[in-house]
Amino acid sequence: MARRLLSIWFPRLASDISLRDRPVEGPFAVTLRASNAEHLHCLNTAATAAGLHRGMPLADARAVCPTLSTRPADLIREGRALESLRRWASRYGPHAAKDGTDGLIVDVSGVPHLFGGEAELLADLEARLERAGVSSQSAIAETRGGAWALARRGGGLIPEGGLLARLGRCR
């Protein structure tokens, strides 16, 4: 049996957990102080649609989008949320681990048949996260790097033996 890895990326984790307790309408961002200035740490979809991006200085963001609502980042809370998601993700495989500050990696080797296949496993995972109000993109591939890259480029599946055809060779 080939090894299969599931990568789950949470591109809006900080804003999702902040907005869960106190919802805000319109553009919203979590800010983080770095280099003696406030920068955008995580944005909701409305803020991204307004032309803002992660790392942008808050002063520049306010010039572009005067209606932007913000809150300071709570890195401890983000870490706890990711740890809770890691424990929850063990439903999809016995070995789930944090992958940086915004992702998880789960060994799903031998598990997808319990969900009806890999596509069904991904659909179940994404539906549950969506119902919970957590933005995510996920992918399954035979290598950690392949799953990580695909999750951050839209998600999906790379069939066994299809890694090079899907992602291409290194140059």
Secondary structure, DSSP 8 states (H G I E B T S, - for coil): ----EEEEE-TTHHHHHHHHHS--SS-EEEEEEETTEEEEEEE-HHHHHTT--TT-BHHHHHHH-TT-EEEE--HHHHHHHHHHHHHHHGGG-SEEEE-TTSEEEEE-TT-GGGGTSHHHHHHHHHHHHHHTT---EEEEESSHHHHHHHHTTT-EE--TT-HHHHH----
